[in-house]
Amino acid sequence: MAPTLHHRISQSSYRSTKSERLTGSTFGQSLFNSVAVLLGVGILSEPYAFAQAGWIMGSVLTIGYALLTCYTAKILGRIIFEDRKLRTYADCGRKAFGERSSILTQLLFCLELFTLCVVLVVLYSDSMQAVFPRFSSSTYKFMGMVILIPTAFLPLSVISYTSLLSIIATLFIVVVLAVDGLSKYDTPGSLLEFAQTSPWPASSQKLGLSFGLFMAGFSGHAVIPSIARDMRHPEEFDSMINYAFAITTAVYGTVGACGYLMFGNDVSDEISWDLHNTAGYNATLGQIGLWMLVIGPITKFPLSTRPLNIMFEMLLNIDPNSQLLRKRRLTEQRSSASLQESILAQASQREIPHNGLWRSIIASQFILLATERIALVLAIVGVAVVVPQFGTVMSILGAFCAFSLCVIGPLAAKLTIYRATGWSTARDWCLFVISVVMCVWGTVACVLNREEGL
């Protein structure tokens, strides 16, 4: 699907990796994980992206971004497989640019996840308003904190299961879109009578806005190195990632094209809004779809905030699993052991001073941890209130974060690590420059669109 890397990973490298891994994910499991990462809430804005770019540019961007991000995913896979010590995206950046790159990588990760969390809050509140229009979207955002704050304290074992609901909710929208479009015979909202569409974008600003909207759908590279490293048969990675991006492109392209045909240039930045507000559809199916969009973001929210919480807690030295706290526990255990040996006859009282000190440490750590997690939820909801447009937030997520992490970063890493010459390097430099231009263009378009919406 994407261009094949000029320098293939050697079979000996694959065999050495394979021989050291007797377990791991199969081809099918890796494919499911990759598709699950790529398919997200960005699917709801695909028709709006086509409305901004027009048929011609929209098709070019969808296929072009799919090929480009598939290619950069293979770059990350190549870097991972050539060095068995590497496991994550940050490790790839560290190998290419040194230790200092970790700070920038962490900041980009945090910005991407923070923006994604804002998208989830906006989607949840908009869907709640559609179900119960009695209150405004902003009101539902504040009301949602009653649910969102407790989810920040859920264990990962619970979060992993609930996040599956968000995938089901997203795919259910595809079913609703197809059923509604084929059950209505007149425009708007019909796949049997098309709405008015355009072949080209109306302005350069709208085209720039579409850059981020399309790219947001292919932003899964942060976890692709981990998926690659976990594969039982690493030599199948390129084939697996081709299938993953082919499936994702087919789903995004189908939803984008169908939604644009159904609602034309007046399509909303959330296709779910149009499906709910258009007369002539199955009301029960529409209500189920809206409730899925209420539940989906809430279940995905704790999984998306978890890496942010871990990073902030490590910076504040309040992470329960951090090395600092482990050392404190070890010291406390040793102190308790000495105390036990010295006053063995008073077993019921021997740990009172130390337990009291440890309880004080635990209490202060928990207060700081709870404050950090609550403050993060408040910050996310606050930004969601200030920037309430779903399409604008999705475009920012794609234009700046996704371009930086999914395209610019891998291309820069390949150019830095391998330093080759010839057609392959010239092609990579062209892709790099074009990506930087699109990143800047798309980000500026998002800012201008936000100012016009005020």
C-alpha positions as CSV (number, residue, x, y, z in Angstrom):
1,M,0.0,0.0,0.0
2,A,2.8,2.4,0.9
3,P,6.2,2.8,-0.7
4,T,8.5,0.0,0.3
5,L,11.5,1.0,2.3
6,H,14.7,1.2,0.3
7,H,16.7,-0.7,2.9
8,R,14.9,-3.8,4.0
9,I,15.3,-5.2,7.5
10,S,17.6,-8.2,7.2
11,Q,16.2,-11.7,7.7
12,S,18.8,-12.4,10.3
13,S,17.6,-9.4,12.3
14,Y,14.1,-10.8,12.1
15,R,15.2,-14.3,13.0
16,S,17.2,-13.1,16.0
17,T,14.2,-11.1,17.2
18,K,11.9,-14.1,16.6
19,S,14.2,-16.6,18.4
20,E,14.2,-14.4,21.5
21,R,10.4,-14.2,21.5
22,L,8.5,-17.4,22.0
23,T,5.3,-15.6,22.7
24,G,3.6,-12.5,21.3
25,S,0.7,-11.2,19.3
26,T,-0.3,-13.2,16.2
27,F,-0.8,-11.5,12.8
28,G,-4.6,-11.2,13.5
29,Q,-4.2,-9.8,17.0
30,S,-1.7,-7.2,15.8
31,L,-4.0,-6.3,13.0
32,F,-6.9,-5.9,15.4
33,N,-4.8,-3.7,17.8
34,S,-3.6,-1.5,14.9
35,V,-7.1,-1.0,13.5
36,A,-8.5,-0.3,16.9
37,V,-5.8,2.4,17.5
38,L,-6.4,4.0,14.1
39,L,-10.2,4.0,14.1
40,G,-11.4,6.6,16.5
41,V,-13.7,9.6,16.9
42,G,-12.1,11.2,13.8
43,I,-14.5,9.1,11.8
44,L,-17.3,11.5,12.7
45,S,-15.6,14.5,11.1
46,E,-14.7,12.8,7.8
47,P,-17.8,14.1,5.9
48,Y,-17.0,17.6,7.1
49,A,-13.4,17.2,5.9
50,F,-14.7,16.3,2.4
51,A,-17.0,19.4,2.6
52,Q,-14.0,21.6,3.3
53,A,-11.7,20.1,0.7
54,G,-14.1,19.1,-2.1
55,W,-14.3,15.8,-3.9
56,I,-11.0,16.0,-5.7
57,M,-8.7,17.2,-3.0
58,G,-10.6,15.2,-0.4
59,S,-9.9,12.0,-2.3
60,V,-6.3,12.9,-2.9
61,L,-5.7,13.7,0.8
62,T,-7.5,10.6,2.0
63,I,-5.4,8.3,-0.2
64,G,-2.3,10.3,0.1
65,Y,-2.3,10.5,3.9
66,A,-3.0,6.8,4.1
67,L,0.0,6.0,1.9
68,L,2.2,8.5,3.7
69,T,1.3,7.4,7.3
70,C,1.6,3.7,6.3
71,Y,5.1,4.4,5.0
72,T,6.1,6.2,8.2
73,A,4.7,3.4,10.3
74,K,7.0,1.0,8.4
75,I,9.9,3.4,9.2
76,L,9.2,3.1,12.9
77,G,9.0,-0.7,12.5
78,R,12.3,-0.8,10.7
79,I,14.0,1.2,13.5
80,I,12.4,-1.0,16.2
81,F,13.4,-4.3,14.6
82,E,17.0,-3.3,13.9
83,D,17.7,-2.6,17.6
84,R,16.3,-5.1,20.1
85,K,16.7,-2.6,23.0
86,L,14.1,-0.3,21.5
87,R,10.4,-0.8,22.4
88,T,8.6,2.6,22.2
89,Y,8.2,5.6,20.0
90,A,10.3,7.6,22.5
91,D,13.1,5.0,22.1
92,C,13.1,5.6,18.4
93,G,13.4,9.3,18.9
94,R,16.1,8.9,21.5
95,K,18.1,6.8,19.1
96,A,17.8,9.3,16.3
97,F,18.1,12.6,18.1
98,G,19.7,11.8,21.5
99,E,18.4,12.0,25.1
100,R,17.2,15.6,24.8
101,S,14.6,14.6,22.3
102,S,12.7,12.7,25.0
103,I,11.4,16.0,26.4
104,L,10.0,17.2,23.1
105,T,8.5,13.7,22.4
106,Q,6.8,13.7,25.8
107,L,5.4,17.2,25.2
108,L,4.0,16.2,21.9
109,F,2.5,13.1,23.4
110,C,0.9,15.1,26.1
111,L,-0.4,17.7,23.7
112,E,-1.9,15.0,21.5
113,L,-3.6,13.1,24.4
114,F,-4.8,16.3,26.0
115,T,-6.4,17.4,22.7
116,L,-7.9,14.0,22.3
117,C,-9.4,14.2,25.7
118,V,-10.9,17.6,24.8
119,V,-12.4,16.0,21.7
120,L,-14.0,13.3,23.9
121,V,-15.6,15.8,26.2
122,V,-16.9,17.9,23.3
123,L,-18.4,14.7,21.7
124,Y,-20.0,13.6,24.9
125,S,-21.6,16.9,25.7
126,D,-22.8,17.5,22.2
127,S,-24.4,14.0,22.2
128,M,-26.0,14.6,25.5
129,Q,-27.5,17.9,24.3
130,A,-28.9,16.0,21.3
131,V,-30.5,13.4,23.6
132,F,-31.7,16.0,26.2
133,P,-31.8,19.5,24.7
134,R,-32.9,21.0,27.9
135,F,-29.4,22.1,28.8
136,S,-26.6,23.6,26.8
137,S,-23.5,21.7,25.7
138,S,-21.3,23.6,28.1
139,T,-23.7,22.7,31.0
140,Y,-23.3,19.1,30.2
141,K,-19.6,19.4,30.2
142,F,-19.6,20.7,33.8
143,M,-22.2,18.1,34.8
144,G,-20.0,15.4,33.2
145,M,-17.2,16.1,35.6
146,V,-19.2,14.1,38.2
147,I,-18.6,11.1,36.1
148,L,-15.2,12.0,34.6
149,I,-13.4,12.7,37.8
150,P,-14.1,9.2,39.4
151,T,-12.9,7.5,36.2
152,A,-9.5,9.1,36.7
153,F,-9.0,6.7,39.6
154,L,-10.1,3.5,37.9
155,P,-7.5,0.7,37.7
156,L,-6.1,-0.2,34.3
157,S,-7.7,-3.7,34.4
158,V,-11.1,-2.0,34.4
159,I,-10.2,0.7,31.9
160,S,-9.0,-1.8,29.3
161,Y,-12.4,-3.5,29.2
162,T,-14.5,-0.3,29.2
163,S,-12.4,1.2,26.3
164,L,-13.8,-1.6,24.0
165,L,-17.2,0.2,24.2
166,S,-15.7,3.2,22.4
167,I,-14.7,1.1,19.5
168,I,-18.1,-0.5,19.3
169,A,-19.8,2.9,19.5
170,T,-17.6,4.3,16.6
171,L,-18.4,1.3,14.4
172,F,-22.1,1.5,15.2
173,I,-22.2,5.0,13.7
174,V,-21.1,3.4,10.3
175,V,-24.1,1.1,10.6
176,V,-26.5,3.9,11.4
177,L,-25.2,6.0,8.5
178,A,-25.7,3.2,6.0
179,V,-29.2,2.3,7.2
180,D,-30.4,5.9,7.4
181,G,-29.0,6.8,4.0
182,L,-30.6,3.9,2.3
183,S,-34.0,4.3,4.1
184,K,-34.6,7.9,3.0
185,Y,-35.5,8.7,-0.6
186,D,-35.1,12.4,-0.8
187,T,-32.3,14.9,0.1
188,P,-31.0,15.9,2.6
189,G,-29.7,12.7,4.2
190,S,-30.3,10.2,1.4
191,L,-27.9,7.9,-0.5
192,L,-30.6,7.6,-3.2
193,E,-30.8,11.4,-3.9
194,F,-27.5,13.2,-3.4
195,A,-27.1,16.6,-1.8
196,Q,-25.2,19.5,-3.5
197,T,-21.4,19.0,-3.3
198,S,-18.3,20.7,-4.7
199,P,-15.3,19.3,-6.6
200,W,-12.9,21.8,-5.2
201,P,-12.4,23.7,-1.8
202,A,-14.0,27.1,-1.5
203,S,-10.9,28.7,-0.1
204,S,-7.3,28.0,0.9
205,Q,-8.3,28.3,4.6
206,K,-10.9,25.6,4.2
207,L,-8.4,23.4,2.4
208,G,-5.9,24.0,5.3
209,L,-8.6,23.0,7.8
210,S,-9.2,19.8,6.0
211,F,-5.5,18.9,6.3
212,G,-5.9,18.3,10.0
213,L,-9.3,16.7,9.8
214,F,-8.0,14.0,7.4
215,M,-4.7,13.5,9.2
216,A,-6.4,13.0,12.6
217,G,-7.8,9.7,11.3
218,F,-4.4,8.2,10.8
219,S,-2.8,9.3,14.1
220,G,-1.8,6.0,15.8
221,H,1.9,6.0,15.4
222,A,2.6,6.6,19.1
223,V,1.8,3.0,19.9
224,I,2.7,1.3,16.6
225,P,6.3,0.6,17.8
226,S,4.9,-1.3,20.8
227,I,2.6,-3.3,18.5
228,A,5.5,-4.1,16.2
229,R,7.8,-5.2,19.1
230,D,5.1,-7.5,20.4
231,M,4.5,-9.4,17.2
232,R,5.2,-13.1,17.3
233,H,6.4,-13.0,13.7
234,P,8.1,-9.6,13.0
235,E,8.7,-10.4,9.4
236,E,4.9,-10.0,8.9
237,F,4.8,-6.4,10.2
238,D,4.9,-4.7,6.8
239,S,2.1,-6.9,5.5
240,M,0.1,-6.4,8.7
241,I,0.4,-2.7,8.6
242,N,-0.6,-2.6,5.0
243,Y,-3.9,-4.4,5.8
244,A,-4.5,-2.1,8.9
245,F,-4.2,1.1,6.9
246,A,-6.2,-0.4,4.0
247,I,-9.1,-1.2,6.3
248,T,-8.9,2.1,8.0
249,T,-8.8,4.0,4.7
250,A,-11.8,2.0,3.4
251,V,-13.8,2.8,6.5
252,Y,-12.9,6.5,6.6
253,G,-13.3,7.0,2.9
254,T,-16.7,5.2,2.9
255,V,-18.0,7.3,5.9
256,G,-16.6,10.5,4.5
257,A,-18.0,10.0,1.0
258,C,-21.4,8.7,2.1
259,G,-21.9,11.5,4.7
260,Y,-20.9,14.1,2.1
261,L,-23.3,12.7,-0.5
262,M,-26.1,12.7,2.1
263,F,-25.7,16.2,3.5
264,G,-23.5,18.0,1.0
265,N,-21.7,21.2,1.8
266,D,-24.0,21.9,4.8
267,V,-22.8,18.8,6.6
268,S,-22.0,19.4,10.3
269,D,-18.6,18.8,11.8
270,E,-20.1,15.9,13.6
271,I,-22.1,13.6,11.3
272,S,-24.0,12.3,14.3
273,W,-25.7,15.7,14.6
274,D,-27.1,15.5,11.1
275,L,-28.3,12.0,11.6
276,H,-30.2,13.1,14.7
277,N,-31.7,16.3,13.4
278,T,-32.8,15.1,9.9
279,A,-36.4,14.0,9.6
280,G,-37.4,10.7,8.1
281,Y,-34.9,8.4,9.9
282,N,-35.6,5.5,12.3
283,A,-35.9,7.3,15.6
284,T,-35.0,4.3,17.7
285,L,-31.8,3.6,15.8
286,G,-30.8,7.2,16.0
287,Q,-31.3,7.3,19.8
288,I,-29.2,4.2,20.2
289,G,-26.5,5.8,18.1
290,L,-26.5,8.9,20.2
291,W,-26.4,7.0,23.5
292,M,-23.4,5.1,22.1
293,L,-21.7,8.4,21.5
294,V,-22.5,9.5,25.0
295,I,-21.1,6.2,26.5
296,G,-18.1,5.8,24.1
297,P,-16.2,9.0,25.0
298,I,-16.8,8.5,28.7
299,T,-15.4,5.0,28.6
300,K,-12.4,6.1,26.5
301,F,-11.6,9.1,28.6
302,P,-9.8,7.4,31.5
303,L,-7.6,5.4,29.1
304,S,-6.6,8.6,27.3
305,T,-5.9,10.5,30.5
306,R,-3.9,7.7,32.1
307,P,-0.5,8.5,30.3
308,L,-1.0,12.2,31.2
309,N,-1.5,11.4,34.8
310,I,1.5,9.1,34.9
311,M,3.7,11.7,33.4
312,F,2.6,14.5,35.8
313,E,2.8,12.2,38.8
314,M,6.3,11.2,37.9
315,L,7.3,14.8,37.6
316,L,5.8,15.6,41.0
317,N,7.3,12.4,42.5
318,I,3.9,11.1,43.5
319,D,3.6,8.2,41.1
320,P,2.8,5.1,43.3
321,N,5.1,3.1,41.0
322,S,7.9,5.5,40.8
323,Q,11.4,4.6,41.9
324,L,11.4,7.2,44.6
325,L,8.4,5.7,46.3
326,R,9.8,2.2,45.9
327,K,13.0,3.3,47.7
328,R,10.9,4.9,50.5
329,R,8.9,1.6,50.9
330,L,12.2,-0.4,50.9
331,T,13.6,1.9,53.6
332,E,10.5,1.7,55.6
333,Q,10.4,-2.1,55.4
334,R,14.0,-2.4,56.5
335,S,13.3,-0.1,59.4
336,S,10.3,-2.2,60.4
337,A,12.4,-5.3,60.2
338,S,15.0,-3.9,62.6
339,L,12.3,-2.8,64.9
340,Q,10.7,-6.3,64.9
341,E,14.0,-7.9,65.8
342,S,14.6,-5.5,68.7
343,I,11.2,-5.7,70.3
344,L,9.9,-9.1,69.2
345,A,8.1,-9.5,72.5
346,Q,5.8,-6.5,71.8
347,A,4.6,-7.6,68.4
348,S,1.2,-5.9,68.6
349,Q,2.9,-2.5,69.2
350,R,6.2,-2.7,67.3
351,E,5.2,-0.9,64.1
352,I,3.1,1.9,65.5
353,P,5.8,4.7,65.0
354,H,6.8,3.5,61.6
355,N,3.2,2.7,60.4
356,G,2.2,6.1,61.6
357,L,4.9,7.8,59.6
358,W,4.2,5.6,56.5
359,R,0.5,6.4,56.8
360,S,1.3,10.1,56.9
361,I,3.4,9.7,53.7
362,I,0.7,7.7,52.0
363,A,-2.0,10.3,52.9
364,S,0.1,13.2,51.6
365,Q,0.9,11.3,48.4
366,F,-2.7,10.4,47.8
367,I,-3.9,14.0,48.4
368,L,-1.3,15.3,45.9
369,L,-2.2,12.5,43.4
370,A,-6.0,13.2,43.8
371,T,-5.4,16.9,43.3
372,E,-3.4,16.4,40.2
373,R,-5.9,14.1,38.6
374,I,-8.9,16.3,39.5
375,A,-7.0,19.4,38.2
376,L,-6.3,17.6,34.9
377,V,-10.0,16.8,34.4
378,L,-10.9,20.4,35.2
379,A,-8.3,21.7,32.7
380,I,-9.6,19.4,29.9
381,V,-13.2,20.4,30.6
382,G,-12.2,24.1,30.7
383,V,-10.6,23.9,27.3
384,A,-13.6,22.1,25.9
385,V,-15.8,24.9,27.1
386,V,-13.5,27.6,25.5
387,V,-13.1,25.6,22.2
388,P,-16.5,24.0,21.8
389,Q,-16.3,23.3,18.0
390,F,-15.7,19.6,17.4
391,G,-14.3,20.1,13.9
392,T,-11.8,22.8,15.1
393,V,-10.4,20.6,17.9
394,M,-10.1,17.6,15.5
395,S,-8.3,19.8,13.0
396,I,-5.9,21.0,15.6
397,L,-5.3,17.4,16.7
398,G,-4.5,16.4,13.2
399,A,-2.7,19.4,11.8
400,F,-0.2,19.9,14.6
401,C,0.0,16.8,16.8
402,A,-0.6,14.1,14.2
403,F,1.6,15.6,11.5
404,S,4.4,16.0,14.1
405,L,4.2,12.6,15.6
406,C,3.1,10.5,12.6
407,V,4.9,12.0,9.7
408,I,7.5,14.6,10.5
409,G,9.0,12.7,13.4
410,P,9.5,9.3,11.6
411,L,10.8,11.0,8.4
412,A,13.3,13.1,10.4
413,A,14.4,10.0,12.3
414,K,15.1,8.0,9.1
415,L,17.0,10.9,7.6
416,T,19.1,11.3,10.7
417,I,19.8,7.6,11.5
418,Y,20.6,6.3,8.0
419,R,22.0,9.3,6.2
420,A,21.7,7.7,2.8
421,T,21.9,9.3,-0.6
422,G,20.0,8.8,-3.8
423,W,16.3,8.7,-4.8
424,S,15.0,7.4,-1.5
425,T,16.6,10.2,0.5
426,A,15.4,12.8,-2.0
427,R,11.9,11.4,-1.8
428,D,12.0,11.5,2.0
429,W,13.2,15.1,2.0
430,C,10.4,16.1,-0.3
431,L,7.8,14.4,1.9
432,F,9.4,16.1,5.0
433,V,9.2,19.6,3.5
434,I,5.6,19.1,2.2
435,S,4.5,17.7,5.6
436,V,6.0,20.7,7.4
437,V,4.2,23.1,5.1
438,M,0.9,21.2,5.6
439,C,1.4,21.2,9.3
440,V,1.9,24.9,9.5
441,W,-0.8,25.7,6.9
442,G,-3.3,23.5,8.7
443,T,-2.5,24.9,12.2
444,V,-2.9,28.5,11.0
445,A,-6.2,27.6,9.3
446,C,-7.4,26.1,12.6
447,V,-6.5,29.3,14.5
448,L,-8.3,31.5,11.9
449,N,-11.3,29.3,11.9
450,R,-11.5,29.5,15.7
451,E,-11.3,33.3,15.6
452,E,-14.1,33.5,13.0
453,G,-16.2,31.3,15.2
454,L,-16.0,33.6,18.2
